[in-house]
Amino acid sequence: MTDVAAVLRDVGVVYFGNDWQAENRTSSHHVALRLARSMRTLYVDSPGMRSPGASGRDVRKALRKLAAALRAPEHVGGHLWRCTVPQLPFRRIPGIELLNRAFSRWAVRRAMRLSGIQRCISWFVVPHPSAMAQHLGEELCVYYCIDDYAAHPGVDVDAITRHDHVLSRVADLVFVAPPGLVDAKLALNPHTHYSPHGVDAAHFARAQDPDAPVPGGAATLPHPIVGFFGSIHEWIDIELIAWLAAQRPQWTFLLVGHAATDVSMLRALPNVHLAGPQPYATLPDWARCFDAAMIPYRLNRQVANANPLKLREYLATGKPIVSVSNPEIQKFAEYITIARSRQEFLAGLDRCLAGEPPGAASRRMTAVADQTWDRRVEAVLDVVADRLAQVTDVAIAGQAA
């Protein structure tokens, strides 16, 4: 059995993730924080998958990122550093892509040096920096695919698909969170492993603590409260929520999270409360106020291939859940109510709020108690260390020959 600590000793991680300061904590953040507990980790804020345009706003944003890239990496704490890699707009102008690529490689190598990383593993959680893969002197390249990126709204589908395929092929290891994408990734890379999301179980279990604080924004809301936390994007079925709220005006619908799409339809309803983005640390306190939780996704390609992080977080709170269906959600069908129509969603909430048998909350919490982020990352690092040892042995054998 591979000695993980020995193999990874003195090896750092150059980690390409989404925005470190994003309102929503994603698996990108959870995994990076745990890697940094034992390995020097450089978190590279990668530019968004939406191509920047020539607008004044995008140009100013690109210039701010350029200025940030020229600064030394920020020491976040412990073994974790953070830097930014900018991308210039006007990508259709000849030469811009080459310039972006050359500058990005220089900026990351500089940040590696300043953060003390010599031997490294490159680790990609987003696909669009694929040009960096196998160009940083890394000893191993990992692609940790957490979503069907090309299905995101507003992205260049062809470009993101191309980046995703490039990374899937050139990576030494591919980990896939959405079960619906595993076969496609295996066809591109035989070193592909299914790795579902984890959960900070102890953190969200605080929702069951009767002495936990109640956020001021929820203290006076009338019950029953149907709750949601997470970013409110295009994949959230706003019309479904509005319909539910209209059908049950005596209920409160509490939505906690950044609204990145038009929610005017919800703001117009007196029994819908939009709390806005809240710190990750306080989410269990908000969930404590929920009488039921909901996952009201639109049924599109992105959702079909999603491994929703909030599903495990909701389960860890112990709250009853009504959700639309996809392959990953279906795995938890015995613990939640799955709805395939508006009417089924409403009926499911009716049943949840009518009362549950003793022990239902405990069973939900137990269902994810062993699926913590600590265990997920430990399992991934076992595979990483084993593959790194193999690659190293092959390299040594080649040099000897």
GUROKOL-430787 format. One record per residue (C-alpha): residue number from 1; residue in three letters; x, y, z. Coordinates in Angstrom, 2 decimals. Example, Ala and Ser with C-alpha at 12.3 -4.5 7.8 and 13.67 -1.06 7.14 Angstrom:
BEGIN
+-----+------+---------+---------+---------+
! seq ! type !    east !   north !      up !
+-----+------+---------+---------+---------+
!   1 !  ala !   12.30 !   -4.50 !    7.80 !
!   2 !  ser !   13.67 !   -1.06 !    7.14 !
+-----+------+---------+---------+---------+
! end
This chain:
BEGIN
+-----+------+---------+---------+---------+
! seq ! type !    east !   north !      up !
+-----+------+---------+---------+---------+
!   1 !  met !    0.00 !    0.00 !    0.00 !
!   2 !  thr !    1.31 !    3.45 !   -0.92 !
!   3 !  asp !    2.62 !    5.56 !    1.96 !
!   4 !  val !    0.63 !    8.72 !    1.12 !
!   5 !  ala !    2.52 !   11.03 !    3.47 !
!   6 !  ala !    5.90 !    9.85 !    2.16 !
!   7 !  val !    4.96 !   10.16 !   -1.52 !
!   8 !  leu !    3.46 !   13.63 !   -1.11 !
!   9 !  arg !    6.19 !   14.96 !    1.16 !
!  10 !  asp !    7.63 !   18.22 !   -0.23 !
!  11 !  val !    5.04 !   18.26 !   -3.04 !
!  12 !  gly !    2.83 !   21.34 !   -3.39 !
!  13 !  val !   -0.44 !   21.87 !   -5.24 !
!  14 !  val !   -1.14 !   24.53 !   -7.85 !
!  15 !  tyr !   -4.92 !   24.64 !   -7.68 !
!  16 !  phe !   -7.02 !   26.26 !  -10.42 !
!  17 !  gly !  -10.40 !   27.00 !   -8.88 !
!  18 !  asn !  -13.29 !   29.40 !   -9.21 !
!  19 !  asp !  -13.37 !   32.76 !   -7.45 !
!  20 !  trp !  -11.99 !   32.36 !   -3.92 !
!  21 !  gln !  -14.17 !   35.26 !   -2.74 !
!  22 !  ala !  -17.38 !   34.02 !   -4.37 !
!  23 !  glu !  -20.53 !   34.37 !   -2.28 !
!  24 !  asn !  -21.15 !   30.63 !   -2.45 !
!  25 !  arg !  -18.71 !   28.11 !   -0.94 !
!  26 !  thr !  -18.33 !   25.30 !   -3.47 !
!  27 !  ser !  -16.45 !   22.00 !   -3.56 !
!  28 !  ser !  -13.59 !   23.98 !   -5.09 !
!  29 !  his !  -13.12 !   25.77 !   -1.76 !
!  30 !  his !  -13.76 !   22.76 !    0.48 !
!  31 !  val !  -11.19 !   20.56 !   -1.28 !
!  32 !  ala !   -8.53 !   23.30 !   -1.43 !
!  33 !  leu !   -8.81 !   24.02 !    2.29 !
!  34 !  arg !   -8.30 !   20.37 !    3.12 !
!  35 !  leu !   -5.37 !   19.95 !    0.75 !
!  36 !  ala !   -3.75 !   22.95 !    2.42 !
!  37 !  arg !   -3.85 !   21.24 !    5.80 !
!  38 !  ser !   -0.97 !   19.00 !    4.76 !
!  39 !  met !    0.38 !   20.40 !    1.48 !
!  40 !  arg !    1.60 !   23.83 !    0.40 !
!  41 !  thr !   -1.27 !   24.96 !   -1.84 !
!  42 !  leu !   -1.42 !   27.86 !   -4.28 !
!  43 !  tyr !   -5.06 !   28.65 !   -5.07 !
!  44 !  val !   -5.22 !   30.27 !   -8.51 !
!  45 !  asp !   -8.33 !   32.42 !   -8.96 !
!  46 !  ser !   -9.14 !   31.61 !  -12.57 !
!  47 !  pro !  -11.13 !   34.01 !  -14.78 !
!  48 !  gly !  -14.80 !   33.19 !  -15.28 !
!  49 !  met !  -15.93 !   30.85 !  -18.02 !
!  50 !  arg !  -17.89 !   33.69 !  -19.58 !
!  51 !  ser !  -15.65 !   35.33 !  -22.17 !
!  52 !  pro !  -14.96 !   38.94 !  -21.20 !
!  53 !  gly !  -16.19 !   41.43 !  -23.71 !
!  54 !  ala !  -15.05 !   44.85 !  -24.80 !
!  55 !  ser !  -17.37 !   46.73 !  -22.46 !
!  56 !  gly !  -15.90 !   49.28 !  -20.09 !
!  57 !  arg !  -16.88 !   47.11 !  -17.14 !
!  58 !  asp !  -15.06 !   44.05 !  -18.50 !
!  59 !  val !  -11.99 !   46.05 !  -19.46 !
!  60 !  arg !  -11.80 !   47.62 !  -15.98 !
!  61 !  lys !  -12.25 !   44.19 !  -14.41 !
!  62 !  ala !   -9.46 !   42.74 !  -16.58 !
!  63 !  leu !   -7.15 !   45.60 !  -15.60 !
!  64 !  arg !   -7.89 !   45.06 !  -11.91 !
!  65 !  lys !   -7.05 !   41.38 !  -12.29 !
!  66 !  leu !   -3.87 !   42.28 !  -14.17 !
!  67 !  ala !   -2.80 !   44.52 !  -11.29 !
!  68 !  ala !   -3.63 !   41.74 !   -8.81 !
!  69 !  ala !   -1.55 !   39.25 !  -10.81 !
!  70 !  leu !    1.50 !   41.49 !  -10.56 !
!  71 !  arg !    1.33 !   41.48 !   -6.77 !
!  72 !  ala !    2.89 !   38.73 !   -4.67 !
!  73 !  pro !    0.54 !   35.85 !   -3.81 !
!  74 !  glu !   -1.64 !   36.50 !   -0.78 !
!  75 !  his !   -0.89 !   34.25 !    2.20 !
!  76 !  val !   -4.38 !   33.19 !    3.24 !
!  77 !  gly !   -3.09 !   31.24 !    6.22 !
!  78 !  gly !   -1.26 !   28.06 !    7.10 !
!  79 !  his !   -0.11 !   26.30 !    3.92 !
!  80 !  leu !   -2.52 !   28.22 !    1.67 !
!  81 !  trp !   -1.65 !   31.03 !   -0.76 !
!  82 !  arg !   -3.85 !   32.71 !   -3.34 !
!  83 !  cys !   -3.11 !   34.49 !   -6.60 !
!  84 !  thr !   -5.05 !   35.74 !   -9.63 !
!  85 !  val !   -4.52 !   34.94 !  -13.29 !
!  86 !  pro !   -6.05 !   37.56 !  -15.57 !
!  87 !  gln !   -7.31 !   37.20 !  -19.12 !
!  88 !  leu !   -7.34 !   40.13 !  -21.49 !
!  89 !  pro !  -10.62 !   40.75 !  -23.36 !
!  90 !  phe !  -10.88 !   41.11 !  -27.15 !
!  91 !  arg !  -10.09 !   37.39 !  -27.52 !
!  92 !  arg !  -11.00 !   37.36 !  -31.20 !
!  93 !  ile !   -8.15 !   39.71 !  -32.02 !
!  94 !  pro !   -5.24 !   37.66 !  -33.45 !
!  95 !  gly !   -2.54 !   37.04 !  -30.88 !
!  96 !  ile !   -4.62 !   37.75 !  -27.77 !
!  97 !  glu !   -5.01 !   34.06 !  -26.88 !
!  98 !  leu !   -1.27 !   33.47 !  -27.21 !
!  99 !  leu !   -0.58 !   36.54 !  -25.08 !
! 100 !  asn !   -3.04 !   35.38 !  -22.41 !
! 101 !  arg !   -1.46 !   31.93 !  -22.37 !
! 102 !  ala !    2.12 !   33.20 !  -22.12 !
! 103 !  phe !    1.31 !   35.73 !  -19.41 !
! 104 !  ser !   -0.71 !   33.21 !  -17.39 !
! 105 !  arg !    2.10 !   30.68 !  -17.36 !
! 106 !  trp !    4.60 !   33.36 !  -16.33 !
! 107 !  ala !    2.30 !   34.67 !  -13.59 !
! 108 !  val !    1.63 !   31.22 !  -12.11 !
! 109 !  arg !    5.29 !   30.18 !  -12.20 !
! 110 !  arg !    6.18 !   33.43 !  -10.45 !
! 111 !  ala !    3.49 !   32.85 !   -7.81 !
! 112 !  met !    4.75 !   29.28 !   -7.31 !
! 113 !  arg !    8.25 !   30.57 !   -6.66 !
! 114 !  leu !    7.07 !   33.28 !   -4.26 !
! 115 !  ser !    4.90 !   30.83 !   -2.32 !
! 116 !  gly !    7.75 !   28.34 !   -2.00 !
! 117 !  ile !    6.45 !   25.60 !   -4.30 !
! 118 !  gln !    9.12 !   23.70 !   -6.23 !
! 119 !  arg !    7.79 !   20.19 !   -6.81 !
! 120 !  cys !    4.09 !   20.37 !   -7.62 !
! 121 !  ile !    0.86 !   18.74 !   -8.69 !
! 122 !  ser !   -1.37 !   20.84 !  -10.94 !
! 123 !  trp !   -5.01 !   20.52 !   -9.91 !
! 124 !  phe !   -7.85 !   21.84 !  -12.11 !
! 125 !  val !  -11.39 !   22.30 !  -10.80 !
! 126 !  val !  -12.40 !   24.48 !  -13.75 !
! 127 !  pro !  -11.62 !   23.61 !  -17.39 !
! 128 !  his !  -10.83 !   26.94 !  -19.05 !
! 129 !  pro !   -7.18 !   27.20 !  -17.88 !
! 130 !  ser !   -6.48 !   23.93 !  -19.74 !
! 131 !  ala !   -3.53 !   25.52 !  -21.58 !
! 132 !  met !   -1.66 !   25.48 !  -18.24 !
! 133 !  ala !   -1.89 !   21.71 !  -17.86 !
! 134 !  gln !    1.45 !   19.91 !  -18.21 !
! 135 !  his !    3.23 !   23.26 !  -18.72 !
! 136 !  leu !    4.19 !   24.09 !  -15.12 !
! 137 !  gly !    6.82 !   21.42 !  -14.61 !
! 138 !  glu !    4.30 !   19.46 !  -12.56 !
! 139 !  glu !    4.93 !   15.85 !  -11.60 !
! 140 !  leu !    1.23 !   15.02 !  -11.86 !
! 141 !  cys !   -1.82 !   16.70 !  -13.37 !
! 142 !  val !   -5.26 !   16.23 !  -11.76 !
! 143 !  tyr !   -8.60 !   17.23 !  -13.26 !
! 144 !  tyr !  -11.30 !   17.32 !  -10.56 !
! 145 !  cys !  -14.47 !   17.74 !  -12.63 !
! 146 !  ile !  -17.34 !   18.89 !  -10.45 !
! 147 !  asp !  -19.89 !   19.94 !  -13.06 !
! 148 !  asp !  -21.05 !   19.81 !  -16.68 !
! 149 !  tyr !  -19.39 !   23.16 !  -17.36 !
! 150 !  ala !  -20.50 !   23.50 !  -20.97 !
! 151 !  ala !  -24.12 !   23.40 !  -19.81 !
! 152 !  his !  -23.73 !   26.55 !  -17.71 !
! 153 !  pro !  -25.71 !   29.54 !  -18.96 !
! 154 !  gly !  -23.80 !   32.28 !  -20.75 !
! 155 !  val !  -20.65 !   30.31 !  -21.56 !
! 156 !  asp !  -19.03 !   29.69 !  -24.95 !
! 157 !  val !  -20.21 !   26.09 !  -25.26 !
! 158 !  asp !  -17.72 !   25.08 !  -27.97 !
! 159 !  ala !  -14.75 !   26.64 !  -26.16 !
! 160 !  ile !  -15.61 !   25.14 !  -22.75 !
! 161 !  thr !  -16.25 !   21.73 !  -24.31 !
! 162 !  arg !  -12.86 !   21.92 !  -26.02 !
! 163 !  his !  -11.07 !   22.89 !  -22.78 !
! 164 !  asp !  -12.88 !   20.16 !  -20.86 !
! 165 !  his !  -11.87 !   17.51 !  -23.40 !
! 166 !  val !   -8.26 !   18.69 !  -23.45 !
! 167 !  leu !   -7.99 !   18.46 !  -19.67 !
! 168 !  ser !   -9.74 !   15.11 !  -19.60 !
! 169 !  arg !   -7.19 !   13.69 !  -22.04 !
! 170 !  val !   -3.93 !   15.22 !  -20.76 !
! 171 !  ala !   -4.56 !   14.82 !  -17.02 !
! 172 !  asp !   -2.80 !   11.96 !  -15.27 !
! 173 !  leu !   -5.91 !   11.52 !  -13.12 !
! 174 !  val !   -9.53 !   12.57 !  -13.57 !
! 175 !  phe !  -12.00 !   12.69 !  -10.66 !
! 176 !  val !  -15.68 !   13.18 !  -11.52 !
! 177 !  ala !  -18.39 !   14.30 !   -9.10 !
! 178 !  pro !  -21.51 !   14.03 !  -11.33 !
! 179 !  pro !  -22.28 !   10.32 !  -11.92 !
! 180 !  gly !  -23.76 !   11.10 !  -15.34 !
! 181 !  leu !  -20.36 !   12.25 !  -16.64 !
! 182 !  val !  -18.24 !    9.29 !  -15.52 !
! 183 !  asp !  -18.64 !    7.16 !  -18.66 !
! 184 !  ala !  -17.83 !   10.06 !  -20.98 !
! 185 !  lys !  -14.68 !   10.86 !  -19.00 !
! 186 !  leu !  -13.64 !    7.18 !  -18.95 !
! 187 !  ala !  -13.84 !    7.16 !  -22.73 !
! 188 !  leu !  -11.31 !   10.00 !  -22.79 !
! 189 !  asn !   -9.07 !    8.87 !  -19.94 !
! 190 !  pro !   -8.81 !    5.38 !  -18.38 !
! 191 !  his !   -7.49 !    6.92 !  -15.15 !
! 192 !  thr !  -10.94 !    8.30 !  -14.27 !
! 193 !  his !  -12.51 !    7.87 !  -10.84 !
! 194 !  tyr !  -15.97 !    8.68 !   -9.49 !
! 195 !  ser !  -15.66 !   11.07 !   -6.54 !
! 196 !  pro !  -18.97 !   12.50 !   -5.28 !
! 197 !  his !  -19.18 !   15.62 !   -3.20 !
! 198 !  gly !  -18.67 !   15.60 !    0.54 !
! 199 !  val !  -20.30 !   17.59 !    3.29 !
! 200 !  asp !  -19.25 !   19.39 !    6.44 !
! 201 !  ala !  -21.58 !   17.19 !    8.48 !
! 202 !  ala !  -20.73 !   18.56 !   11.93 !
! 203 !  his !  -21.16 !   22.13 !   10.71 !
! 204 !  phe !  -24.67 !   21.62 !    9.31 !
! 205 !  ala !  -25.76 !   19.39 !   12.21 !
! 206 !  arg !  -25.83 !   22.61 !   14.22 !
! 207 !  ala !  -29.24 !   23.25 !   12.63 !
! 208 !  gln !  -30.62 !   20.76 !   15.17 !
! 209 !  asp !  -29.17 !   22.65 !   18.13 !
! 210 !  pro !  -32.06 !   24.38 !   19.97 !
! 211 !  asp !  -29.61 !   26.81 !   21.57 !
! 212 !  ala !  -28.04 !   27.95 !   18.28 !
! 213 !  pro !  -28.64 !   31.62 !   17.41 !
! 214 !  val !  -31.50 !   32.59 !   15.11 !
! 215 !  pro !  -30.45 !   35.11 !   12.45 !
! 216 !  gly !  -32.13 !   38.45 !   12.86 !
! 217 !  gly !  -33.50 !   38.27 !    9.33 !
! 218 !  ala !  -35.46 !   35.14 !   10.17 !
! 219 !  ala !  -36.46 !   35.65 !   13.79 !
! 220 !  thr !  -39.82 !   37.27 !   13.06 !
! 221 !  leu !  -40.83 !   35.29 !    9.96 !
! 222 !  pro !  -44.08 !   33.34 !   10.39 !
! 223 !  his !  -43.97 !   29.54 !   10.24 !
! 224 !  pro !  -44.10 !   27.18 !    8.51 !
! 225 !  ile !  -40.96 !   28.18 !    6.63 !
! 226 !  val !  -39.92 !   26.46 !    3.41 !
! 227 !  gly !  -36.23 !   27.22 !    2.98 !
! 228 !  phe !  -33.51 !   27.29 !    0.37 !
! 229 !  phe !  -29.86 !   28.28 !    0.57 !
! 230 !  gly !  -27.43 !   28.68 !   -2.32 !
! 231 !  ser !  -26.93 !   30.94 !   -5.30 !
! 232 !  ile !  -30.11 !   31.82 !   -7.18 !
! 233 !  his !  -29.03 !   31.38 !  -10.80 !
! 234 !  glu !  -30.77 !   30.63 !  -14.09 !
! 235 !  trp !  -31.01 !   26.96 !  -13.15 !
! 236 !  ile !  -33.30 !   27.73 !  -10.21 !
! 237 !  asp !  -36.97 !   27.40 !  -11.18 !
! 238 !  ile !  -38.19 !   30.85 !  -10.14 !
! 239 !  glu !  -41.62 !   30.18 !  -11.65 !
! 240 !  leu !  -42.02 !   27.02 !   -9.56 !
! 241 !  ile !  -41.19 !   28.87 !   -6.34 !
! 242 !  ala !  -43.63 !   31.66 !   -7.24 !
! 243 !  trp !  -46.35 !   29.12 !   -8.00 !
! 244 !  leu !  -45.79 !   27.32 !   -4.70 !
! 245 !  ala !  -45.91 !   30.61 !   -2.80 !
! 246 !  ala !  -49.16 !   31.56 !   -4.54 !
! 247 !  gln !  -50.72 !   28.19 !   -3.71 !
! 248 !  arg !  -49.78 !   28.43 !   -0.01 !
! 249 !  pro !  -49.94 !   32.11 !    1.01 !
! 250 !  gln !  -49.90 !   31.10 !    4.68 !
! 251 !  trp !  -46.36 !   29.67 !    4.32 !
! 252 !  thr !  -43.12 !   31.66 !    4.28 !
! 253 !  phe !  -40.60 !   30.91 !    1.54 !
! 254 !  leu !  -37.12 !   31.88 !    2.78 !
! 255 !  leu !  -34.36 !   32.06 !    0.14 !
! 256 !  val !  -30.81 !   32.58 !    1.44 !
! 257 !  gly !  -28.23 !   33.39 !   -1.22 !
! 258 !  his !  -26.99 !   35.74 !   -3.90 !
! 259 !  ala !  -29.55 !   36.42 !   -6.64 !
! 260 !  ala !  -27.70 !   36.24 !   -9.98 !
! 261 !  thr !  -30.87 !   36.23 !  -12.06 !
! 262 !  asp !  -34.11 !   38.21 !  -12.21 !
! 263 !  val !  -36.09 !   37.55 !   -9.01 !
! 264 !  ser !  -38.61 !   40.38 !   -9.38 !
! 265 !  met !  -41.39 !   37.80 !   -9.63 !
! 266 !  leu !  -40.47 !   36.58 !   -6.14 !
! 267 !  arg !  -39.96 !   40.04 !   -4.64 !
! 268 !  ala !  -43.54 !   40.85 !   -5.58 !
! 269 !  leu !  -44.91 !   38.07 !   -3.36 !
! 270 !  pro !  -45.57 !   38.98 !    0.30 !
! 271 !  asn !  -44.74 !   35.49 !    1.63 !
! 272 !  val !  -41.35 !   35.21 !   -0.13 !
! 273 !  his !  -38.36 !   36.53 !    1.84 !
! 274 !  leu !  -35.05 !   37.02 !    0.00 !
! 275 !  ala !  -32.32 !   37.16 !    2.65 !
! 276 !  gly !  -29.46 !   37.75 !    0.21 !
! 277 !  pro !  -26.00 !   36.18 !    0.52 !
! 278 !  gln !  -25.00 !   35.10 !    4.02 !
! 279 !  pro !  -21.67 !   33.83 !    5.39 !
! 280 !  tyr !  -21.12 !   30.09 !    5.07 !
! 281 !  ala !  -20.56 !   29.90 !    8.82 !
! 282 !  thr !  -24.15 !   31.04 !    9.47 !
! 283 !  leu !  -25.98 !   28.71 !    7.06 !
! 284 !  pro !  -26.84 !   26.14 !    9.76 !
! 285 !  asp !  -28.44 !   28.94 !   11.79 !
! 286 !  trp !  -30.63 !   29.88 !    8.84 !
! 287 !  ala !  -31.46 !   26.22 !    8.19 !
! 288 !  arg !  -32.51 !   25.84 !   11.82 !
! 289 !  cys !  -35.46 !   28.09 !   10.95 !
! 290 !  phe !  -36.55 !   25.85 !    8.05 !
! 291 !  asp !  -39.53 !   23.57 !    8.58 !
! 292 !  ala !  -38.73 !   22.02 !    5.22 !
! 293 !  ala !  -36.01 !   22.55 !    2.61 !
! 294 !  met !  -36.39 !   22.55 !   -1.15 !
! 295 !  ile !  -34.27 !   21.96 !   -4.26 !
! 296 !  pro !  -36.30 !   23.63 !   -7.03 !
! 297 !  tyr !  -34.01 !   23.15 !  -10.05 !
! 298 !  arg !  -35.04 !   23.52 !  -13.66 !
! 299 !  leu !  -34.85 !   20.19 !  -15.46 !
! 300 !  asn !  -32.14 !   20.94 !  -18.02 !
! 301 !  arg !  -28.86 !   19.35 !  -19.10 !
! 302 !  gln !  -26.88 !   21.09 !  -16.36 !
! 303 !  val !  -29.17 !   19.78 !  -13.62 !
! 304 !  ala !  -29.35 !   16.30 !  -15.19 !
! 305 !  asn !  -25.56 !   16.03 !  -14.77 !
! 306 !  ala !  -25.31 !   17.85 !  -11.44 !
! 307 !  asn !  -24.11 !   16.51 !   -8.11 !
! 308 !  pro !  -25.82 !   19.12 !   -5.92 !
! 309 !  leu !  -23.72 !   20.05 !   -2.92 !
! 310 !  lys !  -26.75 !   21.42 !   -1.10 !
! 311 !  leu !  -28.44 !   17.99 !   -1.11 !
! 312 !  arg !  -25.89 !   16.60 !    1.34 !
! 313 !  glu !  -25.86 !   19.85 !    3.30 !
! 314 !  tyr !  -29.64 !   19.74 !    3.67 !
! 315 !  leu !  -29.49 !   16.09 !    4.74 !
! 316 !  ala !  -26.86 !   16.97 !    7.34 !
! 317 !  thr !  -29.27 !   19.53 !    8.85 !
! 318 !  gly !  -31.85 !   16.79 !    9.36 !
! 319 !  lys !  -34.59 !   18.90 !    7.79 !
! 320 !  pro !  -37.21 !   17.27 !    5.53 !
! 321 !  ile !  -36.47 !   17.88 !    1.84 !
! 322 !  val !  -38.51 !   18.09 !   -1.35 !
! 323 !  ser !  -36.52 !   18.04 !   -4.56 !
! 324 !  val !  -36.66 !   17.54 !   -8.30 !
! 325 !  ser !  -34.89 !   14.43 !   -9.55 !
! 326 !  asn !  -31.56 !   13.60 !  -11.18 !
! 327 !  pro !  -29.31 !   10.51 !  -10.92 !
! 328 !  glu !  -27.43 !   11.72 !   -7.84 !
! 329 !  ile !  -30.54 !   12.95 !   -6.02 !
! 330 !  gln !  -32.27 !    9.65 !   -6.80 !
! 331 !  lys !  -29.66 !    7.81 !   -4.71 !
! 332 !  phe !  -31.16 !    9.45 !   -1.61 !
! 333 !  ala !  -34.79 !    8.75 !   -2.53 !
! 334 !  glu !  -35.49 !    6.91 !    0.74 !
! 335 !  tyr !  -34.56 !   10.01 !    2.76 !
! 336 !  ile !  -36.21 !   12.78 !    0.72 !
! 337 !  thr !  -39.35 !   13.46 !   -1.28 !
! 338 !  ile !  -38.77 !   13.56 !   -5.03 !
! 339 !  ala !  -41.24 !   15.53 !   -7.15 !
! 340 !  arg !  -41.71 !   15.26 !  -10.90 !
! 341 !  ser !  -44.29 !   18.02 !  -11.32 !
! 342 !  arg !  -45.46 !   21.21 !   -9.64 !
! 343 !  gln !  -48.35 !   19.36 !   -8.09 !
! 344 !  glu !  -46.06 !   16.64 !   -6.67 !
! 345 !  phe !  -43.72 !   19.31 !   -5.28 !
! 346 !  leu !  -46.58 !   21.01 !   -3.47 !
! 347 !  ala !  -48.00 !   17.71 !   -2.21 !
! 348 !  gly !  -44.54 !   16.73 !   -0.96 !
! 349 !  leu !  -44.22 !   19.93 !    1.03 !
! 350 !  asp !  -47.72 !   19.43 !    2.42 !
! 351 !  arg !  -46.70 !   16.00 !    3.73 !
! 352 !  cys !  -43.41 !   17.24 !    5.17 !
! 353 !  leu !  -45.09 !   20.08 !    7.04 !
! 354 !  ala !  -47.87 !   17.84 !    8.34 !
! 355 !  gly !  -45.36 !   16.05 !   10.55 !
! 356 !  glu !  -42.87 !   13.20 !   10.35 !
! 357 !  pro !  -42.35 !    9.91 !   12.19 !
! 358 !  pro !  -39.87 !    9.88 !   15.09 !
! 359 !  gly !  -36.27 !    9.52 !   14.04 !
! 360 !  ala !  -36.70 !   10.86 !   10.48 !
! 361 !  ala !  -34.27 !   13.74 !   11.03 !
! 362 !  ser !  -31.69 !   11.41 !   12.57 !
! 363 !  arg !  -31.91 !    9.01 !    9.62 !
! 364 !  arg !  -31.25 !   11.82 !    7.17 !
! 365 !  met !  -28.23 !   13.00 !    9.13 !
! 366 !  thr !  -26.88 !    9.45 !    9.40 !
! 367 !  ala !  -27.20 !    9.01 !    5.63 !
! 368 !  val !  -24.37 !   11.50 !    5.06 !
! 369 !  ala !  -22.48 !   11.25 !    8.34 !
! 370 !  asp !  -19.64 !    9.26 !    6.75 !
! 371 !  gln !  -19.52 !   11.37 !    3.57 !
! 372 !  thr !  -17.48 !   14.24 !    4.99 !
! 373 !  trp !  -15.09 !   16.37 !    2.97 !
! 374 !  asp !  -12.24 !   15.08 !    5.14 !
! 375 !  arg !  -12.96 !   11.51 !    4.05 !
! 376 !  arg !  -13.50 !   12.48 !    0.41 !
! 377 !  val !  -10.17 !   14.29 !    0.19 !
! 378 !  glu !   -8.39 !   11.50 !    2.05 !
! 379 !  ala !   -9.71 !    8.97 !   -0.49 !
! 380 !  val !   -8.70 !   11.20 !   -3.42 !
! 381 !  leu !   -5.20 !   11.68 !   -2.03 !
! 382 !  asp !   -4.79 !    7.91 !   -1.70 !
! 383 !  val !   -5.36 !    7.63 !   -5.46 !
! 384 !  val !   -3.18 !   10.68 !   -6.19 !
! 385 !  ala !   -0.25 !    9.32 !   -4.16 !
! 386 !  asp !   -0.52 !    5.91 !   -5.81 !
! 387 !  arg !   -0.55 !    7.42 !   -9.31 !
! 388 !  leu !    2.30 !    9.81 !   -8.48 !
! 389 !  ala !    4.39 !    6.88 !   -7.25 !
! 390 !  gln !    3.70 !    5.05 !  -10.52 !
! 391 !  val !    4.60 !    8.06 !  -12.66 !
! 392 !  thr !    7.77 !    8.62 !  -10.64 !
! 393 !  asp !    8.83 !    4.98 !  -11.01 !
! 394 !  val !    8.32 !    5.14 !  -14.77 !
! 395 !  ala !   10.36 !    8.36 !  -14.99 !
! 396 !  ile !   13.21 !    6.83 !  -12.96 !
! 397 !  ala !   13.18 !    3.68 !  -15.10 !
! 398 !  gly !   13.34 !    5.82 !  -18.23 !
! 399 !  gln !   16.32 !    7.74 !  -16.96 !
! 400 !  ala !   18.12 !    4.52 !  -16.03 !
! 401 !  ala !   17.57 !    3.12 !  -19.52 !
+-----+------+---------+---------+---------+
! end
